[in-house]
Amino acid sequence: MKNNVLDEKSVSVIRGLIMDGTRKANSGHPGGAMSSADFAFVLFKDFLKFDPEDPGWFNRDRFILSAGHETMLLYSLLVLQGYLPAEQLQQFRQYGSLTPGHPEHTLTPGVEATTGPLGQGVGMAVGMAVAEAMLAAHLGSDIVDHYTYVLAGDGDLQEPVALGSAAIAGHFGLNKLILYYDRNAVQISGTVNRADNTDFEKLFQSFGWQVIRINGHNHGEIRKAIVLARENTSQPTLIIGKTTMAKGSATKEGSPSTHGSPLSPEEIRNSKIKLGLPPDEEFYLPEDVIRNFSERFDEMRAQVTGWNRQLEIKLLQNADFDKLWQSATNPDTGNLELPLFSPDKPMATRAASGKILEALAGQLAFFAGGSADLEPSNATADFAKRAKDFTKDHRKGRNLPFGVREFPMGAILNGMALHGGIIPFGATFLVFSDYEKAAMRLTALQNLRVLHIFTHDSFYVGEDGPTHQPIEHIAALRIIPGLLVFRPADANETAEAYKFALNEKERPSALVLTRQNVPVIDRSAYPSAGNVKKGAYILSGDENITPDIILIATGSEVHLALDVAKLLKGYEVRVVSMPSRELFEEQPEEYRRKVIPPEVKKRVTIEAGTTYGWEKYAGPEGLTYGLDHFGASAPAEVLKDVFGFTPEKLLEKIKCHFDLT
């Protein structure tokens, strides 16, 4: 039952909360939040499916605030939902509060995604819609049946990641994805027409979307648009809402100054008078507004109860479903059977990865992902063949053909992980991790189990030249807090890295893999090989004897280190394989000192990339051996010699550096 008078009052109250919150913090973005308030209120009050008692209910609708700077709007709605104490609105942007400057998924109940970097919320929403469709196909629409809503502004759609993600959504026909575009025509530097004149209606229609234009302040038009969007069974929907920046303010409507700055106390007082609110009362939230918002709560509680009962019955009566449900909610990643690779034949670690992915496709029902148009090169083709493509006509497929869209791929993977029920992965060349890095930062910030697979990890790419040869990229990944970076030495270390990554439920991983073949280490000769879980380990040399020289290497350079160790006659040489610096740093000091004794000053680090960051392990007297310049176009074997990555040339460098005879 709609009470139009109370609805209008409710939106006015929300606008008052937005003005008060940003003013008290003396920081924030009131304008866009005020222009989006009508749509967001109608959506939350009349349409959004959620459990008033449990913000994590599995079959809830998802709402993503891609325009993360409008966060006071979301917090006001979370208070009305009962997920957030009202007093938290007065702590907006303060240390230790549940109301930070941009929404944080890991902090605030009801926040579905960490947003703020514009455009990524759209990508994450696409990922959530993919996860919903995939899970519904496997588990049944009686268990998984919800919509994904995303609120975006002009700035979001100016970021190419949003448009790349939208193109994928249209291609997949994600009909349960509804994007509201709050078109207030203002951004922080001025009016939008200074920077953009894109016809988003035509653009999104070309992507395969349904597009609806409305007055974003007219509640009747908003309701009708949402109904039409939900009725479309073959396309995602873009609702373009024409709105006014800082709607409801006394004299600042349409002003760019309201985008990123609080309104003045005088403006707020006059705006409250205009809106019919008590002009001198801060954070005004009357009971009739709370009651009006909660009129559907009993209905939703009944819906949740019915869903829980249906789930319980299905689990009891259908053993196959029970197995799938457990795979979605508690996948058995602790007992994976991955290939064991023989030392008889060299193998590129990307090739080993391909065989591992194929094995995982058969063991983890909801392990899903794909490649940025590099299936043969990333060795994801066998996974694709076994898992089948996810398409608008085949929702059970678990391979996602992302096309040449690394950044959208990363954002979509985040959305899939945030939704729950899916373990996602994405693959591309290491050199293109730069394109994906902003999404990876949000992967780590949100503590998501996402596997980022990067192949072609060094100058050994060869003829493609410096544009495709990564030099600084591993170092760039290693400085992302919370991201585990693995550069395995061989096929079996690659398998161990996968096992570890899949068992990290709240931490993402990057697996950095070779294009070229490398020897598979003979574990009968080197029993400790593959001890990835500690990040670094003694591969060669007696752990009970203090070495004269320590060679520390990763990936393909571990084999170079083993060859050099054999040439260093008359010295006690230790070779340390360090597949993950992050894991090594987490080990007890006693273990770290045992692997790399600080009293040993002759240390060499070896990696076919920048030497940046390796000083810590080489020490002040040691040698960091790598590549601090761009590569060149030539066969890999030629570059290997030119750049000094042969046993003979490295040996010469070591002898010269340490003045060895």
C-alpha positions in Angstrom: 0.0 0.0 0.0 1.6 3.2 -1.1 1.4 6.4 0.9 2.6 9.0 -1.6 2.6 11.8 1.0 4.7 9.7 3.4 7.0 8.6 0.6 7.7 12.2 -0.4 8.4 13.0 3.3 10.7 10.0 3.5 12.8 11.2 0.6 13.0 14.7 2.1 14.1 13.1 5.4 16.8 11.2 3.6 18.0 14.4 1.9 18.1 16.0 5.3 20.3 13.1 6.6 22.6 13.5 3.6 23.0 17.2 4.2 23.6 16.7 8.0 26.0 13.9 7.6 28.3 15.6 5.1 28.1 18.9 7.0 29.0 17.3 10.4 31.9 15.5 8.7 32.9 18.7 6.9 33.5 16.3 4.0 31.6 14.3 1.5 29.4 14.5 -1.6 25.8 15.6 -1.0 24.7 16.6 -4.5 24.6 13.3 -6.3 23.2 11.5 -3.2 20.3 14.0 -3.1 19.6 13.6 -6.9 19.5 9.8 -6.6 17.4 9.7 -3.4 14.0 9.2 -5.1 15.0 6.2 -7.1 17.0 4.5 -4.3 14.1 5.0 -1.8 11.5 3.6 -4.1 13.7 0.6 -5.0 14.5 -0.2 -1.3 11.0 0.4 0.0 8.9 -1.2 -2.7 11.0 -3.7 -4.6 14.3 -4.8 -3.0 14.1 -8.3 -1.6 16.0 -8.7 1.6 15.8 -10.3 5.0 15.3 -7.6 7.7 17.1 -9.8 10.2 20.0 -11.0 8.1 21.9 -8.8 5.5 23.7 -11.9 4.2 20.6 -14.0 3.3 21.7 -16.0 0.2 18.7 -15.2 -2.1 18.6 -11.5 -1.4 18.6 -8.9 -4.2 21.9 -7.3 -4.5 22.3 -3.5 -4.6 25.6 -1.9 -5.6 26.3 1.8 -5.2 28.7 2.2 -8.1 28.6 5.9 -7.5 30.3 5.2 -4.2 30.7 8.9 -3.3 26.9 9.0 -2.8 27.5 6.9 0.3 25.4 8.9 2.7 22.4 7.9 0.7 23.2 4.2 1.1 23.9 4.6 4.8 20.5 6.3 5.3 18.8 3.4 3.6 20.7 0.9 5.7 19.5 2.6 8.8 15.9 2.2 7.5 16.6 -1.4 6.8 17.7 -1.9 10.4 21.2 -3.0 9.4 23.0 0.2 10.7 22.4 2.1 14.0 21.1 5.6 13.3 23.8 7.1 15.4 26.4 5.9 12.9 25.2 8.6 10.5 26.6 11.1 12.9 30.0 9.4 12.6 30.2 9.7 8.8 33.8 9.6 7.6 35.2 9.3 11.2 37.9 6.8 12.3 36.4 3.5 13.5 32.9 4.2 12.4 30.7 1.9 10.2 30.1 4.8 7.8 33.4 5.5 6.0 33.7 7.9 3.1 33.0 5.2 0.5 31.2 1.9 1.1 33.3 -0.9 2.4 32.0 -4.4 2.0 34.1 -5.9 4.8 33.0 -3.2 7.3 29.4 -2.2 7.0 26.5 -4.7 7.2 24.4 -4.5 4.0 27.1 -3.1 1.8 27.5 -5.5 -1.0 30.7 -4.2 -2.6 33.5 -1.8 -1.9 33.0 1.0 -4.3 34.4 4.5 -5.0 36.8 4.0 -7.9 34.1 4.9 -10.5 32.9 2.3 -13.0 34.0 -0.7 -11.0 30.7 -1.1 -9.3 29.0 -1.6 -12.7 31.6 -4.4 -13.4 31.0 -6.0 -10.0 27.2 -5.9 -10.6 27.7 -7.7 -13.9 29.7 -10.4 -12.0 26.9 -10.8 -9.4 24.4 -11.2 -12.2 26.6 -13.8 -13.9 26.8 -15.7 -10.6 23.1 -15.5 -10.0 22.3 -16.9 -13.5 24.9 -19.6 -13.3 23.9 -20.8 -9.8 20.2 -20.7 -10.7 20.8 -22.9 -13.7 22.6 -25.5 -11.5 20.6 -25.2 -8.2 17.2 -24.2 -9.5 15.3 -21.0 -9.7 13.4 -22.0 -6.6 16.7 -21.5 -4.6 18.5 -18.8 -6.6 16.2 -16.1 -8.0 17.1 -12.5 -7.4 17.9 -9.3 -9.1 21.1 -7.3 -9.2 20.6 -3.5 -9.1 23.3 -0.9 -9.5 23.2 2.8 -9.2 25.6 4.7 -11.3 26.3 8.3 -12.2 27.8 10.2 -15.1 31.3 9.6 -13.9 30.8 5.8 -13.7 29.8 5.6 -17.4 32.7 7.7 -18.4 35.0 5.0 -17.1 35.7 2.5 -19.8 35.5 -0.4 -17.3 31.8 0.2 -16.9 31.1 0.2 -20.7 33.3 -2.9 -21.2 31.4 -4.7 -18.5 28.0 -3.5 -19.9 29.0 -4.9 -23.3 29.6 -8.3 -21.7 26.3 -8.1 -19.8 24.4 -7.4 -23.0 26.1 -10.2 -24.8 25.3 -12.6 -22.0 21.6 -11.4 -21.9 21.8 -10.9 -18.1 18.1 -10.0 -17.8 18.2 -9.8 -14.0 20.7 -6.9 -14.1 19.1 -3.5 -13.7 21.3 -0.4 -13.9 20.0 3.0 -12.9 21.8 5.9 -14.4 21.3 9.0 -12.3 21.8 11.6 -15.1 22.0 14.8 -13.2 24.4 16.2 -15.9 26.9 17.5 -13.3 30.3 16.2 -12.3 33.0 17.6 -10.0 34.6 19.9 -12.6 31.4 21.3 -14.0 28.6 20.3 -16.3 28.9 16.9 -18.1 28.6 18.5 -21.5 32.1 20.0 -21.1 33.5 16.5 -21.2 31.0 14.1 -22.8 28.0 14.0 -25.2 27.6 10.3 -25.5 24.1 9.1 -26.4 23.9 6.3 -23.8 20.5 5.2 -24.9 21.8 4.3 -28.3 25.1 3.0 -26.9 23.4 0.6 -24.5 20.9 -0.5 -27.1 23.8 -1.5 -29.3 25.2 -3.5 -26.4 21.8 -5.4 -26.3 20.2 -3.7 -23.4 16.7 -2.5 -22.9 16.7 1.2 -22.2 14.0 3.2 -20.4 14.1 7.0 -19.9 12.3 8.5 -16.9 12.0 11.6 -14.7 14.2 10.4 -11.9 12.2 12.3 -9.3 8.8 11.0 -10.3 8.0 8.0 -8.1 5.3 6.7 -10.5 7.7 6.6 -13.4 10.4 5.0 -11.2 8.0 2.2 -10.2 6.8 1.6 -13.7 10.4 1.4 -15.0 11.5 -1.1 -12.4 8.5 -3.3 -13.2 9.3 -3.1 -16.9 12.9 -4.0 -16.2 11.9 -7.0 -14.2 9.5 -8.2 -16.8 12.2 -8.4 -19.5 13.4 -12.0 -19.7 16.1 -11.6 -22.3 18.0 -8.3 -21.7 19.6 -6.3 -18.9 17.9 -2.9 -18.4 19.3 0.6 -18.2 17.0 3.1 -16.6 18.1 6.6 -17.4 16.8 9.0 -14.8 16.9 12.7 -15.6 17.5 14.3 -12.3 18.6 17.6 -10.7 21.9 17.8 -8.8 21.3 18.6 -5.1 17.6 18.2 -5.6 15.7 19.8 -2.7 18.3 22.3 -1.7 17.3 25.9 -1.3 19.6 27.7 -3.8 22.1 25.0 -5.0 20.0 22.8 -7.3 22.1 22.0 -10.4 25.3 23.4 -8.9 28.6 21.5 -9.5 29.8 22.9 -6.2 27.5 20.4 -4.4 29.3 17.4 -5.9 32.2 17.2 -3.5 31.5 19.8 -0.8 29.0 19.9 2.1 26.3 22.6 1.9 26.7 25.6 4.3 24.7 25.6 7.5 22.6 28.4 6.2 21.9 26.6 2.9 21.0 23.4 4.9 18.6 25.4 7.2 16.8 27.0 4.2 16.7 23.6 2.4 15.1 22.0 5.3 12.4 24.7 5.4 11.9 24.1 1.7 11.6 20.3 2.2 9.2 20.7 5.2 11.7 19.5 7.8 12.4 21.0 11.2 15.1 23.5 10.2 17.1 23.4 13.5 17.0 19.6 14.1 19.9 17.6 12.9 19.6 14.0 11.8 15.8 14.1 11.9 14.4 10.6 11.5 10.7 10.5 12.6 8.9 7.3 13.5 6.3 7.6 10.7 9.1 7.5 8.1 10.6 4.4 9.7 7.1 2.7 9.8 6.4 3.6 6.2 9.7 2.1 5.0 9.1 -1.1 7.0 5.6 -1.9 5.7 6.9 -4.8 3.6 9.0 -6.3 6.4 6.5 -9.0 7.5 5.9 -10.0 3.9 9.7 -10.4 3.4 10.1 -12.3 6.6 7.5 -14.8 5.4 9.3 -15.0 2.1 12.6 -15.8 3.8 10.9 -18.4 6.0 9.3 -20.1 2.9 12.7 -20.1 1.1 14.4 -21.6 4.1 11.7 -24.3 4.3 12.1 -25.0 0.5 15.9 -25.3 0.9 15.6 -27.7 3.8 13.1 -30.0 1.9 15.3 -30.0 -1.2 18.4 -30.9 0.8 16.6 -33.8 2.4 14.9 -35.1 -0.7 17.6 -34.6 -3.4 21.1 -36.0 -2.8 22.4 -34.5 -6.0 21.1 -31.1 -5.0 22.6 -31.5 -1.5 26.0 -32.2 -3.1 25.7 -29.1 -5.4 24.6 -26.9 -2.5 27.6 -28.0 -0.5 29.9 -27.3 -3.5 28.4 -23.7 -3.6 28.5 -22.9 0.1 31.3 -25.0 1.4 33.5 -26.3 -1.5 35.9 -29.1 -0.6 39.2 -27.5 -1.6 41.2 -29.4 0.9 41.2 -32.7 -0.9 41.9 -31.8 -4.5 43.5 -34.3 -6.7 45.8 -32.4 -9.1 48.1 -33.8 -11.7 51.6 -34.9 -10.6 54.1 -34.1 -13.3 57.0 -36.3 -14.3 60.6 -35.0 -14.4 61.1 -36.8 -17.7 59.9 -34.0 -19.8 60.2 -30.2 -19.5 57.0 -28.3 -19.3 55.9 -24.6 -19.3 54.2 -23.7 -16.1 51.4 -22.3 -18.1 50.9 -25.7 -19.7 50.8 -27.3 -16.2 48.3 -24.7 -15.2 46.1 -25.7 -18.1 46.1 -29.3 -17.0 45.4 -28.2 -13.4 42.5 -26.0 -14.6 41.0 -28.9 -16.5 41.2 -31.1 -13.4 39.6 -28.4 -11.3 36.7 -28.2 -13.7 35.8 -31.7 -12.9 36.3 -31.5 -9.1 34.9 -28.1 -8.2 31.3 -27.7 -9.4 31.4 -23.9 -9.2 34.9 -23.1 -10.2 34.3 -20.6 -13.0 36.2 -18.1 -15.1 38.0 -17.5 -18.3 40.5 -15.7 -20.3 40.8 -12.3 -21.9 40.7 -13.7 -25.4 43.9 -15.7 -24.8 42.6 -19.2 -24.3 45.3 -21.0 -26.3 48.1 -18.8 -24.9 46.9 -18.9 -21.3 46.2 -22.6 -21.6 42.6 -22.2 -20.5 41.2 -23.9 -23.7 40.9 -27.4 -22.1 39.0 -25.9 -19.1 36.7 -24.1 -21.6 36.1 -27.3 -23.5 35.2 -29.2 -20.3 33.3 -26.5 -18.5 31.6 -25.1 -21.6 30.9 -21.5 -22.4 28.5 -19.5 -20.3 26.1 -17.9 -22.7 22.5 -16.5 -22.8 21.3 -19.9 -23.9 23.6 -22.1 -21.7 23.7 -20.7 -18.1 25.3 -23.9 -16.8 28.5 -23.1 -18.7 31.4 -22.1 -16.4 33.8 -20.7 -18.9 33.5 -17.0 -19.5 34.8 -15.7 -22.8 35.6 -12.2 -21.7 37.0 -10.9 -25.0 39.9 -8.4 -24.9 38.7 -6.8 -21.7 41.2 -7.3 -18.8 39.9 -4.5 -16.5 36.2 -5.5 -16.9 37.2 -9.1 -16.4 38.8 -8.3 -13.1 35.8 -6.3 -11.9 33.4 -9.1 -13.0 35.5 -11.7 -11.1 35.2 -9.6 -8.0 31.4 -9.4 -8.4 31.2 -13.2 -8.8 33.2 -13.7 -5.6 31.1 -11.1 -3.7 27.9 -12.8 -4.7 29.1 -16.1 -3.2 28.8 -19.7 -4.4 31.5 -19.3 -7.1 35.3 -19.5 -7.0 36.3 -17.3 -9.9 39.5 -17.1 -12.0 40.7 -14.9 -14.8 43.7 -15.2 -17.1 45.7 -12.9 -19.3 49.4 -12.1 -20.1 51.4 -10.7 -17.2 52.2 -7.6 -19.1 48.5 -6.8 -19.3 48.1 -7.1 -15.5 48.5 -3.3 -15.6 45.1 -3.1 -17.3 43.5 -5.2 -14.6 45.4 -3.9 -11.6 42.8 -1.4 -10.3 40.3 -4.3 -10.1 42.9 -6.5 -8.3 43.4 -3.8 -5.8 39.7 -4.0 -4.9 40.0 -7.8 -4.9 42.5 -7.5 -2.1 40.7 -4.7 -0.3 37.6 -6.9 -0.1 39.4 -10.1 1.0 38.1 -12.1 -2.0 39.1 -15.6 -3.1 39.9 -14.8 -6.7 42.6 -16.4 -8.8 44.4 -14.2 -11.2 46.4 -16.2 -13.7 49.2 -14.5 -15.6 51.2 -16.2 -18.3 54.2 -15.1 -20.5 56.0 -13.9 -17.4 59.3 -12.5 -18.7 61.5 -11.5 -21.6 61.3 -15.2 -22.7 58.1 -14.1 -24.5 60.7 -13.4 -27.2 59.8 -12.1 -30.6 56.7 -10.1 -29.5 59.2 -7.6 -28.1 59.2 -5.1 -25.3 55.5 -4.2 -25.5 54.7 -7.8 -24.5 57.7 -8.6 -22.2 56.9 -7.8 -18.5 59.7 -6.3 -16.5 58.2 -4.3 -13.6 54.9 -6.1 -13.4 55.6 -8.8 -10.8 57.0 -6.0 -8.5 53.8 -4.0 -9.1 51.7 -7.0 -8.0 53.8 -7.7 -4.9 53.1 -4.3 -3.5 49.4 -4.8 -3.4 48.6 -5.4 0.3 46.9 -8.8 0.9 47.6 -10.2 -2.6 49.5 -13.5 -2.7 51.9 -13.6 -5.7 53.2 -17.0 -6.8 55.9 -17.5 -9.3 56.4 -21.3 -9.3 59.6 -23.0 -10.4 58.0 -25.9 -12.2 54.8 -27.8 -13.0 54.6 -29.4 -9.5 55.2 -26.1 -7.7 52.4 -24.7 -9.9 50.0 -27.4 -8.6 51.0 -26.7 -5.0 50.4 -23.0 -5.6 46.9 -23.7 -6.9 46.1 -25.8 -3.9 47.2 -23.1 -1.5 45.4 -20.4 -3.4 42.1 -22.3 -3.5 42.3 -22.9 0.2 42.7 -19.1 1.0 39.1 -18.2 1.5 39.7 -14.6 2.2 42.7 -13.7 0.2 43.3 -13.4 -3.6 46.2 -14.9 -5.4 48.2 -14.2 -8.6 49.9 -17.1 -10.3 52.7 -15.9 -12.6 53.6 -18.6 -15.2 56.1 -19.2 -17.9 55.6 -19.3 -21.6 58.7 -21.4 -22.2 59.3 -25.0 -21.1 61.3 -25.4 -17.9 62.6 -28.7 -16.3 60.3 -30.5 -13.9 62.4 -30.8 -10.7 63.2 -34.4 -9.9 61.9 -34.8 -6.3 64.0 -37.9 -5.8 67.0 -35.7 -6.2 65.5 -32.7 -4.4 63.1 -34.0 -1.8 62.0 -30.6 -0.5 60.9 -29.4 -4.0 57.4 -28.0 -4.1 57.2 -26.7 -0.5 55.2 -23.7 -1.6 53.2 -23.3 1.6 56.1 -21.6 3.3 56.8 -19.2 0.5 60.5 -20.1 0.3 62.4 -23.2 1.1 65.9 -24.8 0.7 65.8 -26.6 -2.6 69.5 -27.6 -2.8 72.2 -27.7 -0.1 72.4 -29.1 3.3 70.1 -27.2 5.7 72.4 -28.2 8.6 75.5 -26.6 7.1 75.9 -22.8 6.9 76.4 -22.0 3.2 79.1 -19.8 1.7 76.8 -18.5 -0.9 72.9 -18.4 -1.2 71.2 -18.3 -4.5 67.6 -17.1 -4.2 65.4 -17.5 -7.2 61.8 -17.7 -8.5 60.1 -19.3 -11.5 62.3 -20.2 -14.4 65.4 -18.8 -12.7 65.3 -21.5 -10.1 66.7 -23.8 -12.7 69.4 -21.3 -13.6 70.3 -21.1 -10.0 70.7 -24.9 -9.8 72.9 -24.9 -12.8 75.1 -22.1 -11.4 75.4 -23.9 -8.1 77.0 -26.8 -9.9 79.6 -24.5 -11.4 80.6 -22.9 -8.1 83.2 -25.5 -7.3 84.8 -25.4 -3.9 81.9 -23.5 -2.2 79.0 -24.6 -0.1 76.1 -23.3 -2.2 72.5 -23.2 -1.1 69.7 -22.7 -3.6 66.4 -21.3 -2.3 63.3 -21.4 -4.3 61.0 -18.5 -3.3 57.7 -19.0 -5.1 55.9 -16.5 -2.8 57.6 -13.7 -1.0 54.4 -12.8 0.9 54.1 -16.3 2.4 57.7 -16.3 3.3 57.3 -13.1 5.2 54.5 -14.7 7.2 56.7 -17.5 8.5 58.2 -17.4 12.0 61.5 -15.5 12.2 63.3 -18.7 13.2 62.3 -20.4 9.9 63.2 -17.3 7.8 66.6 -17.1 9.4 67.1 -20.8 8.8 66.4 -20.5 5.1 68.4 -17.3 4.7 70.9 -17.0 7.5 71.6 -13.3 8.1 75.3 -14.1 8.8 75.7 -15.3 5.2 76.6 -12.1 3.3 77.2 -13.6 -0.1 73.6 -13.8 -1.4 72.3 -13.5 -4.9 68.7 -13.0 -6.0 67.7 -14.0 -9.5 64.6 -13.1 -11.3 63.9 -12.2 -15.0 62.4 -8.9 -14.1 63.1 -5.8 -12.2 65.5 -6.1 -9.2 63.3 -3.7 -7.3 62.4 -5.1 -3.9 65.0 -7.9 -3.9 67.5 -5.8 -2.0 65.9 -7.0 1.2 66.9 -10.6 0.5 70.3 -9.9 -1.2 71.4 -7.7 1.7 73.7 -4.7 1.5 76.6 -6.8 0.3 74.7 -9.1 -2.0 73.9 -9.2 -5.7 70.4 -8.5 -7.2 70.4 -10.0 -10.7 67.5 -9.1 -13.0 66.4 -6.9 -15.8 66.0 -3.1 -15.0 65.4 -2.2 -18.6 62.8 -3.0 -21.3 63.3 -6.1 -23.4 63.8 -6.5 -27.2 62.3 -8.4 -30.1 64.3 -11.5 -30.7 64.1 -15.3 -30.2 64.0 -16.1 -26.5 67.3 -18.0 -26.7 69.0 -15.0 -28.2 67.7 -12.7 -25.4 68.7 -15.2 -22.8 72.3 -14.8 -23.9 72.1 -11.1 -24.5 70.6 -10.4 -21.1 73.0 -12.6 -19.3 70.6 -15.3 -18.1 72.9 -18.2 -18.9 74.8 -20.2 -16.2 78.2 -19.0 -17.6 77.3 -15.3 -17.6 75.7 -15.3 -14.2 78.7 -17.2 -12.8 81.0 -14.6 -14.1 78.9 -11.8 -12.6 78.8 -13.6 -9.2 82.6 -14.2 -9.2 83.2 -10.5 -10.1 80.8 -9.2 -7.5 82.1 -11.3 -4.6 85.7 -11.4 -5.8 85.7 -15.2 -6.0 88.6 -17.1 -7.6 
